[in-house]
Amino acid sequence: MCNVKPDIKFGTDGWRGVISDNFTFENVRLVAQAIADYYTSRNKITRMAVGFDTRFMSDKYAEIVSEVLAKNGIDVVVSDRCVPTPTLSFAVQKRKLTSGVMITASHNPASYNGIKIKTAEGGAAGVEVTREVEKLIAEPLETKECPPGKISKVDLTQDYVDFLRSYIDFKKLKNATFKVLVDSMHGSGDSFIGEVLKATKVKPEFLRADINPSFEGLKPEPVLENLEVTVKKMNTGKFDLGLVLDGDADRIAAFAGKGEFINPQKVLGLLILHLIQDRKMSGGVVKTLVGSNLVDNICKKLKLKLYETPVGFKYISELMIKEDILVGGEEAGGMGFKNYVPERDGSLAGLLLLEMMVYRKKSMLAILKDMEKEFGRYYYVRSELKLKSMGAIDISPLKSTLSVLGKKVIKVDDSDGLKFFLEDTSWLMLRASGTEPIIRIYSESKNEAQSFKLLDFGKELILNNVV
C-alpha cells in the first residue's frame, strides 16, 4: 500500500488514466479497495454490480475489481459481457444494490481506461463520495477479516432492454417504417437499439458495431470530426435518422435525413419539445453552464423551470434525485430522463428521437427546421487545446478580458472555467477538462462564421497569455 501514486484523482466523471501508465492492475486494485472501504464502513450489508465496456482489457479490470470487492465481504454481480454504462446503472437500481462500478473511459482515446462509481439510485457518484474514496486510496483502512462475498456472473442486458421497451411508446413504433442508421463507434452500445425495436417494422442498420479497442484511431466521441464515415453513409443510404453513440453509450449525437448533423444541444431541445408537447409529460429541465441559449428559449416559451449546473452529469444526477426533473442534458450529449435512473442514456435518447418522428409524422429534418423557426437557430461549436499534463495552466487571469472580437463582455461566470457573455447574446467559454489534459473552448452565436471566429479568439487568448 506504500506505492500509491498521487495522480489517482476522480474528475468530472470518474477516474481515468492511460493504460500501463497510471491505469495499472496495481492502481485498479487500490481504487477498488478504497471503494470497498468506503461502502463497507457505511453499510452492514454491501452488494454491488460491476460492468465493463469494449476497451482493451476492460473485462480483466472488471474481474480484478470484482475480486477485491468480494475479498471485503461484498456480494458482487458482474456482467457476463460488455455493456453500456446505463445498463450497469439500471441494474444497480433495479436489484436494489448498494453501488456499482463501471470500467470505462467513455469517450477518451483508446489509450485510456477508467472507473465510474454509481450510487444506489443508479446515478453518478458525487464529489462527497469520490473525495472520500481518494482519501482512502492514500490512507486505506486497516485490513479486516471477513467471509468472502459471492461473485455472480450474470446477464444484465435483458432487464435493460425490457425497460427501454416499456419506456417508449411501443404501440406507435410497431408499424413505423422510418429508416434508421445507428453508429456505435465500436463501443458497448453495440446493437441494443435493434434489440429494443424487435417486433417493430423499424430495422436499424448498424455501423461500427463490432468490437475494436483501437476505435480505428479515433476517439469514440460523437462529434463531427470523428464521424466522416457516418456522414458518408447518411449521404448514400437514404436514412430518415442517424444516431451516434459514444464509447459506453451514455451520450448521443444525431443526423437528420440529408446528413445534417444535429449537435447534442439541439437533440436536447428536440427531446424537451417531444416529452412536453407530444407525450404531455411535466417537470423541469437541467442544462450545464456550457449549454445552448436554445434550451433557455424553449424553457422560457414553454414556461418550464430551468436549472443550470457546473459541467459534469453528476450534478444533474443530484438534481434529478432531489427535484421534479423531466430531462437533464450536458453539453457533450449525455441526457437523463424522468421515471428512469438519474443517469445518461444515449440509446433511450435515440429511441425518443425516433418516437418523435412517429408522433409528428414528419422527417427529422422537418422537425428540426420547425424548432429552429420557433426558438431560434444557434451555431454551437467547440474546439480543444492539448496540454502536456493535467492542470498544466491557470486560465483565471483571463477573467479580466473586457471585449471579444470587438463585442463588449457584459458578464463573466467563473464558477466552472470562464464563460464570457457578450453584448450581442453570443458567448465564449474556456474550461480545463476534468478527464483529459486539454482545455475545451466553446462558443455560440447566431452566425456560424462568428462562432468559429470566437473559437479562434479563445485559443489565441490562451496561447498568448497563459501557455
N, C-alpha and C positions, 0 to 999 in steps of 0.2 A: 504493500500500500504506500510505500515511500516514493514511488516513481510517478506520482500524479503529475500530469502536465498541466500548466496553468491555463492553457488555451482551450480547455473543455468548458465552453460557455454556451448557454442557450440564447438564441437570437429571437427574432420575431415569431418564428415557428419551429421550435426545437433546436437540437444541437446538430450541426452539420460540419463535416470535415473531409479532408482529402484522404481517400483510401490509401493505406500503408504509410501515410504521413502522420496525422494525428487521429485519423479514424482507423484504429488498430484493434485487434482482438483484445489486447490488454485494456485499452481505454473503453471499449464497449462493455467489458466486464465491470470496470469501475463505475460507469454510468448506471448499468443495470443494478449493481449493488446499492448505489445511492438511491435509486428509485425504490428498491425493495425496503431499504431502511426507512425512507420517508413514509411509505404506506403501512408497513407493519408496526411502526411506532405509533400510528394513529388509529389502527383498526384491530379489533380482536380477531376477526376472520378476514383474510385478504384473498380475493380471487381476481385474476387478471387475464386479459387477452393479448396475444401478440400476433401481429400481421407483418407482411413484408411485400415490397414491390419487385420490379423486374431488374433492378440494378445488380451489378456484379457482386456476388457473394451475399446478397440480401438474405437469402434463405439460411445461410450459415450464421450470419449475425443474429437472426431470429432464434436460431437454435441455441446460441450462446446465451442470449438474454433469457430465454425460457429456462435454461438450466440454472442460471444464477437465481432467478426468482424462486424456482422450486426448492433450491437449497435453503432458502429462507422461509420455508414452510408455506409458500404461496401456491395454490392450485392454479395451473395455467392452461388456458385454452389457446392453442396455437393453430393458425390457419394451415391447411394442407396444400395450399397453392398461393401464388402471388395474388394480391387483392388490392383494390382501390383503398385509399385511406378512409373514405366514408363507410366502406364495408366494415372495417375494423371498429370505427366509431359506433355504428349501428349495433354491432354485436355486443359491445360493452353495455350499451343502454338496454337492449332487449334482454340480455342474460342477467341483468342486474349485477354487474361486476363492479369491483372497486375502482378499476382503472384499466387502461390499455396502453400498449407500447407499439408504435408503428415504425418499422425500419424503412426509411425512405429519405431521399434528399429532394423530393418533389421535382422542381423544375431546374435544379442546379445541373451543371455539366456532368458528364459521365464519370469523371474522376472523383466525384463526391458521393458520400452516403451520409445517412443521418438517422436521428431518433426523435420521434414526436411522442409526447405523453398526452394521453386522453383522459379526461375526467370521467366520473361515474355517469354523468349526463351524456357523454359522448363528445363533448366539446374539447377545444384545445386548452391545455393546462395554462393557467395564467402565471404572471410573474411571481405571485406569492408561493406557487408550487416550485417553479423552476429555480427560483433563488435559493430555496431550501435544499433542493437537490444538488445544486452547485456546491453549497456548503458541505453537504455530506460526501461529495466526491473528495474534497480536500481533507475533511475530518470525518471519516466513516465511524459509525457506531461500533462498539465492541461486539465481536463475534458471539452469537448466542446459539446454543444447541437447541434444535427443534426437529420434529419429524419432517421429512421432506414432503413438499407438496406433490400433487399428481400433475403430470403433463399429458394433456389430451390433444391429439392432432385431429382436427375436425374441419368440415366444410362450413365456412362462414357465409358462403355466397347465396345459398338458396333463400334464406330468410331475407337477405338484402334484396334480391330480385323480386320476391313476393311482395315486399313492402313497396318498392317502386311501382309495381303493377297496381297496387291498391291506392297509391297516391295520385296517379294520373287518371284522367277520365277515359278508362279503357274502352267503354262502350262507344264513345265518339271516335276513338282512334281505330277501332276494329276494322272499319271499312274505308279508312283513308288510303289514298293512293299516291301520296307525295313521295318523291324520290329523294332519299337522304344519303349523304356521304358522311361517314364517321372516321376521322383520323385520330388514332390512339397514340400516335407518336412513339410507338414501341413501348408504351408504358403499361401499367396494370389495369387501365381502363378496358383493354382487350376488346371483347365483343359483348359486354354486359347490356348495352342498349339493345342489341339484337335479341338477347335472351328475354328482355322485358317485352319486346314487341312481337314475340312469337304469338301466333294465333291472330295476328292482325295482317292486313294486306301490305303494310309497310315493311319492306325487306331492305334494311340498310346495306349499303356497300361499304366495306371496311378497307381502310388504308393504313399501312404501318401497324397492323395489329399483331405482328409476330414479335417475339422477344429478341431484342438486340441491345445488350447492355452498353454498347458504344453510342447508341442513338444516332448512328450514321455521322458522328462527329458534330452533331448539333445539340443544343440544349433542348430537352423535352418541354419547352415553354411555348405556349400558343400565342406567339407574337409574329407579326407578318414576316420578319426577316428569316424565320425558321420554317416558313410554310410555302416555299416555292413549289414543291411537289403537289401540295394541296390545291394551290391556285390553278396549276396546270390541269389537274383532274377536274376541278369545278368548271373550268372553261370548256372542257371537252366532253364532259359526261352528262350535261343537261340535268343537273340536280336542282331540286327546289330549295334545299337547305344543306349546308355543310356545317358539321360540328367538329371541333378540335379539342381534345383533352390533353392535359399536361401529364407528366410522368407518373403521378399517383392518382390521377383522375379526380382531383378535387377542384380543378379550375377548368374554365371553358372559354373559348372564343368561337365565333361562328362566321359563316359566309351566306350571303343571300344568293339567289338562283343564278345570277350572272357573274358570280365570283367576286361580288363586292364584300370586302372584309367588314365584319361587324365587330368593332372592338368591345372588350368586356363592359365598358361603361354604357354602351348602347344596349348590350344584352341585358344589363341590369334595368335600364329604363323600359325595355320591352316587357320584361317579366313583371315589373311593377304594374304596368298597364293591364297585362293579361290577368294577373291574380285579382286586381281590383275590379276591372271592368267586365271581364268575361266570367271569372269564377266567383265574383261577388264576395271575395274574402275581405278581411279587415285587419288593421294593425299598422304599426309604424314602420319606417324604413331607416336602415342604417347604411351610411357610407363612411369611408375613411377620409382623412384630411386631403388626400390627393384625388378624391372623387370628382366627377364631372359636374359642371353647372347644370347640365341636362337633368340630373336627378333632382336638384333643387327646384327647377322649374316645374317638373312633374308633380313633386310633392306640394308645391305652393298652389298649383291649379286644382289638384285633386283634394286639397285640404288634408294632407297626410302629415303626421308628426315625423319630422326628420331628425335623426340623431347623427352626430359626427364623432368619429373616434380617431386615435392615432393609427398609424399603419400596423397591421397585424390582425389576423382574423380572431385571435384570442380575445381581443377587446370587443369584437362584435359578438362572439360566443357568450361573453359575460352578460351583455345586454339582452341577448335572446333568452337567457335564463331568467333575468330579472323583470323584463318588460314585455309588453304585448307587441312583438315584432313580426311583421308579415314577411319581410325579406331583408337580408343584410348582404351587402356586397363590397368587396375590396377592389382596389384598382387593377389587380392582376387577373381577375376573372373568377375568384372564389366567391360563391354565393350560397347562403343558407336560407332555409325556408321554414315557415310556421308549421307546427304539427309534425316536426321531424327532429332529429338530433340537432343541437346548436352548432353545426359544423358545415363546411362547404361540401357541395356535391356537384361536380361537373356533369355527370350523366343525367341527374334529375333536372338540372337547368336546361340541358339539351332537349330532353323529353318534353319539358314545358314549352319550349320554343316551337316544337313540332305541334303540340297540342294547341298553341295559339293560332297557328295557321289553319288548323281544322275548325276551331271555333269561329274564326273570322272568314273562312272560305276565301282566303287571299294568299298570294305568294308572300314570302318573307320580304322580298324587295318592296312590294306594295305597302306592307305593314310598316316597314322601316321608313318609307317616304311619308306615310301618314303621321307617324310620330314626330318626325323632324319638321314637318309643316306646322304642326300644332305647338310643339315645345321648343323648337329651335334646332338648327344644325350646328354642332360644335366639332371642332377638329382637335382631338385629344391625342397627343403623341408623347413619346418618351425615348430617352437615349441613356447610355451608360458610359461612365468614365472609369476605367480599370485602375485599381490601386495596387501597390506592391504587397500590402498586407492589410488586415482588418484594422480599422480605426487609425489609419495612417495620417489623416489630416483632419484639421478642425475648420469647419466652414462657418462657425459662428461670427467671425469678424465681418463676413459679407452682409450681416444684418443691416448695416448702415447704408446699403445701396439705396440711392434716392430715386433713380429712374432706370427704366429698362427699355431699350430701343426708342428713346425719346418720350416714353409714357411714364407719367408720374406714379411712383409707388405710393399707394394710399394706405396700405397696411402690410405688416409683416407678421406672420404667425411662425413662432419658433418653438412650438410645443413638440414637434417631431420633425427635425430638419428645418429648412427655411422655405416658407411659401410667401411669394411676393404677389400681392393683389394689385393690379394696375387699374388706372382710371377708366379704361375702356372695357372693363369686366374680364379681360383676359388675365391669365396668371402664369407664373413660373415657379417651380418648386425644385429644390435641391435636397437630396436626402441620402445619407450613407446607408447601404443595405445592412440588415441585421444578420444575413446568412452568407454573403459573399463579399470579397474585398473590392467593392465597386461603389461609386456614387451614382445614384439614379437621378436623372434630370427629367422632369415632367413639364409639359406646358399645355395650355388650351386657349383657343381663341375661336372666333367665328370665321377665320380665314386660314386655309391650310398652309399657305406660304408663310404667313405670320407665325403660325405655331412652330414651324421648323426654324424660323429665324430666332424665336425665343429659346429653343433648344441650343442653338449655336451660341447665343449670347450667354446662356448659363454655363456652357462648357468653357468658354473663354474666360468668364468671370472666375471660375475655379482655377484654371491653369495660370492665369495672370496674377492671381492674388494669394493663393494658399498652397499650391503644389510646388 
